[in-house]
Amino acid sequence: MKPNPVIAESDLPTGPRGHVNTLPTLQVATEDGEVVDGVWAAGDNAQIPDLAKGEGAWCAPSAQHAVRQARLLGANMAASSRAVPSESTSTRTWARSRRSA
């Protein structure tokens, strides 16, 4: 799935396919891993590492991933506002967020 054309017009860091580059925490980051403070991304426009598959793998732009990412995104944004460390995307995190929903 192609990202929204607005992404290309922004100054957000993007990956090789034009999606917003993110860390497993859903924080937007440069290719060097430098976090763009206060900027988060999830869903079809985000390039999110798939930790279950390993280095260089990305989460597919699917509704299933987007729903899970939304829960994690909300939790991490709230944690960030309280200066609590963010969680990463992983199978364990998805399972934990699903049980608490």
C-alpha positions, 0 to 999 in steps of 0.5 A: 500500500502506498502512503498518502501523498501528503507524506512526501510533501512533509518534512517527516523522515521516510523509509525506502517506500515513502512511509514515515520512518518509525521506531518500534515505539511508534515514535518517528525517527530519522534513518539514524534512529534519532527521535523526532521529539513529540512526533508519532506515526501508525497505520498505513502511512508508517513504516514500523519494524516487525520485531517478530520477524527480525532485522529489516522486516516491516509490519504490513499495512493491514487493519489488524496491525493498525488496530494494535498500533493504535492501542500502543500509540495511545499508551505510549503517547500517554506515557510520554506525557508522564515521562514514562518509558515507551513500550515497543511493538512486539508479539508480547506487547500486542498480546498484553494490549489485547488482554487489557482492551 
